[in-house]
Amino acid sequence: MAYFDRFACVAMLVALSAPAWAQHADASRADQARAATLKKEGDALVHASKFHEALEKYDASFAIVPNPAIHYNRGRALQSLGDFPAALDELDRFVATAPPELKAKVPNLDKMMAEIASHVSTLVVRCEVPGASVAVRGKAAGTTPMQPLRMTPGDATITVTAPGYVVFTEDRTLAAGESTTVDVKLRKAASQEVSSAQEPTPFDAEHTPPPATHPAASGGHGGWKTVAWVSGGIGIAALGTGLVFFGLSVADKNNADPHCPNKVCDATGRQSINEAWTFADVSTVLVVTGAVALALSATSFIVTPRSAPVQARLFVAPGGAAIGGSF
């Protein structure tokens, strides 16, 4: 705010501290004095451009004695902070609660409020579902049906939620001094899928053969089968991966040969040789692991009684292999 505007604002604040606190006869003299002191402190803070601190003083004063002049002073402080929607709300409260003689001390009040309103956007949210929660820019704004909202101009996301309905979201650009209406059409959320299983009728029971039953395998037999399939899969995967590392080892050895004339290697050759040895070691470990796992798998199949035909299939994929089937 320019210096002149701030001076005019402060002068008006001082003038508004004059109304007799006697209108609040239910407040004791001590309370009235304390409220007046807090208000004067708030006015001084406004003069020092400490608007946030001034608002705290005004709130404390109003909590003791609800002097309508506080609404005006809060409105001017909020205006100085650029919070035009809140400033306009406070001035509306001042107009609604202040006695005529107090409002008469504010020259050009309507003109000042119109100037503030030119920086405010009005948002109207219309929804046929009562009790729906409305949020604007991520902040709760109320529930439907609701009064028009005074908002800061700019882009805004309007979100409306209600139990049993799909969340409604819409982006709008709120223009200063204008009203924007959002018509919310909430759609019913899909109900939970109902199980298609139905109780069999007597006719179904007559014509539907009983489900085939298979003798349950004993716990020990099932355990051996599991070990057989798991170890077989691990064995094949380990062997396949070991072969891949073996191929990498051979490739690095071939790459090192041109860099190692007469068994003397340069830096590139030494690096390739080291990688070849590393891949060879990994390949050896994987091949041994795969062989042991396959041996365990074969042993498990041998000791497990066959209670049903076993169907198995080998699945090969890039980088490994696995066994699948039924048993």
N, C-alpha and C positions, 0 to 999 in steps of 0.2 A: 504494500500500500504506500502511496506517495506520502511525503511528510504532511502536506496540507490535509489530505484525507484522514490521516491518522490523528491529527490534532482535532479535526472536527468531530471524529468519532469519540475521542476522549472527553472533549468538552460536553458532548451529549451524555456520555456516561455519568459525568459528574452531576449534570443537571437532573438526571433520573434518580440520583440517590436522595433527592429532596423529599419524595412523597412520605407522608407521615407513616411511621410504622404502627401507629395507633389503630390502623385498619385491622391489624392482627391482634385483637384484644386478648385472644386466648394465650398469647405468648407473654411470658414474664418480661419485666424491664431488662433483666440480665440477658435473657435470650435475644431480645431485640437489639440490645447494645452489641452483643457478640456477633449477630448476623450483620449489623451495619458495619462493624469493623472489618469482617471478612470481605464484604462487598467493596469497601474502600480499598482494601489490599488488592482485590482483583482488578479494580480500575487502575491502580498504580502499575500493576503488571502489564495491563494492556498498553499503557503509555510507554512502557519500556519494551514493547513488542515481544513480551514473554506470554504469548497467547495460551499455550498449553497450561502453564502455571496459573494463569488467570482463570481458566475454566475450572480448575480444581477449587480455587477460592470461591467462585460463584456457586459451585455445587454444594460446598460446605455451608455457605450462607443460606441457600435455598432450603437445605435440609432442616435448618433451624426455624426460619421464618419464610414461607413461600411468597416472597415479594415478586409481583409480576414484572418489575423492572429487571429482574435477573434474566428473564427470557430475552429481553431486548439486548442486554449486555452480552449474553452468551451468543446471540445471533451475530453481533458485530465482531466478536472474537473469532467465531467460526468462519465468517466471511473473510477475515484477514488471513486465515489459514488456508483459504481456497476450498473449504468444504461447503460449497454453496447449497447442496440439498439439506444438510443439517441446519445451516444458517436460516434457510427459508422456513423450516419447520419451527425453529425457535421464535421467529418473528410472528408466525401464525399464532403460536401460543400467547405471545404478548398481546396481539390484537384481540384474542378471544377472552383474555382474563384481566387485562388492565382496565381500570376505570377511565371514563372519558377525559377527565382532567389530566391524567397521566399521559394518555395517548396524544393529547393536544400539545404536549411539550416536545413532541417529535415532529419537526417540520418535514414535509415531503415524504412521509412514511410510505405512502402508496408508490411513489416514484422510485424510492430506494428498493422496495420489495420487488417491483417490476424489473429493475436492473439486475437484481440477484437472480430472479427467475429466468432471465435470458441465458444464464449459465447452467441451467438445470434441465435435464431431460426427464420426461414423465413416461413411465412404463406401466401399461395396463395388461394384466394377465387374466384372461378369461378361460375358465375351465368348468365343464359341466359336472365334474366329480367333486363334491364337497369334501373338505378335509385333506386335500392333496397338498403336499409340502412343496413349496416353491423356493428355489435357490437361484441367486443371480451372482455371477462371477465367483461361484464357489461358496457364497455366504447365504445362510438361511434368511429368507425375506418374509416368511409367513405362510399361512395356509389359506386355501380357497374356501369360500369366496373372499377376496381381499380388495382393499382400497388401492387406487393408483399409487405407484411407488415413485418417489423422487430419486433420481439417479444422477451420478456423474456421467457426462457424455462420453461416448467412445464405444469400442467393441464390447459386447457382453454375451455370455452364454447363459441361457435360461434353462434350468432343469426342473422338471416337475415329476414327483414320485408319489405313488399311492399303493397301498397293499393290494395285490391281485392285478396290478396293471403294469404294462411295459413302461420303462422309464422314458419320459419325453425330454428331448434335448433339442434346442434350436439356438443358432447364433444370429445375433442382430447387431446392427450399428445404431446406437442411440444418439440422436442429434440434439444439440443444445437448443433449448427453447421450444422443442417439439415433443409431441406425444407419439409413442409407439405402442401398438396393440398386438399382442401375441395370443392367437386363438389355439388353445391346447386341446388336442384330440387324443385322449388316453385310450389305448387299446387294451382289451382284456388279455392278461397273460394266459398262455396255454396251460390248461390243467394238467396235472400229473397223469401220466399214462396209466390207464387201467389195465390190470393184468388180463390177458385174453384167456387164461385158464378158467375153465368152468367145471362145475361138478358134473360128472357123467350121469346121463339119464339111464333109466332101466333098459331102454332099447340099445343104448351104446354098450351096456354091460353084456347084452346077449350076443352082439355081433362083433365085439372087439376082443381079439384073442389076448390072453394075459401076456404081460411082457415077459420076454425070455430072461431066464435067470442063469447066471454063471456061478459056479462054485467059487466062493471067495478064496483067494490064495492065502495061505498062512502068512503070518507076519514075517517069518524067516525067509520064505521063498520070495515074497515081494521085495525084501531088503536086498537079496542077492541079485535079483533082476535089475533093481535100481543101480546097484554098484556096477553091474555089467554094462548097462547102457551109458552111464556117466563116464566110466573109465574108458570105454570104447570111443566115445566122442572126444574126450580129452586126448586120447592117444593119436587119433587121426589128425586132430587139429595141430598137436605138437609136431607130428611128423611132417605135415604140410608146411608148417611155419619153418621147421628146421631146414627143409629143402630150399625154401626161399632164401634163408640166410646163407646156405651153402652156395647158392647161385651168386649172391652178392659178394661172397668171399672170392669166388673164382673170377668174377668181373674185376674186383679191385686188384687181384694178382696180375691179371692180364694188363690192366692199366699201368701197373708199376713196372713191367718188364722194359718198356722203352726208356724208362728213367733209371735203370739199374744196369748199365753196361759193365760187363766183367764183375758182376756182383757188387758194384759200388753204386749206391743210390744217391740221387740228389734229394732235396727237401720234399718234392712232390712224390718221388718214389717211396721215400720212407713213410710218408703219410698214408699212401695207398697200401703199403705192406702192413702197417699197423692196423688199418681198418680191416684188411683181409684177415689178419689173425683174430681180431675181435669178432668178426662175423663167423669165422670158423669155430671159435669157442662157443658162441651162442648156438650155432647149428648143432654142435656135438651134444650140448646139454639138452636141447629140444628133442633130438633124435633119440637119445637114451631115455628121456622122460616118456616120449611117445611109445617106445618099445615096451617099457615097463607097464604103462597104462593099458596097452593092447593085450599084454600077457595076463594082466589082472582081469581084463574084460573076458578073455577066452576062458580063463579058469572059472569065473563066476557063472558063465553060461553052462559050463560042463557040470558044475555041482548043483545047478538049479533044475528041479524036475519040470518037465514040459507038461503043463496042464492045458495049454491052448497053443495052436499054431502061432509061430512068431513071424511077423512080417517086418522086414527092415529095409531101409533105403539109405543110400549114401548121398548126401547133399554137398556139392562142391561149390564154393563161392570164392571170390577174390580174397586172398589172404588167409584161407583156412578151409576146413571142411567139417561136417558134422553128420551124425547118424540119427535117423528118425524112423519111427514105425510104431507098431502096436505089439504088445506082449501081455 
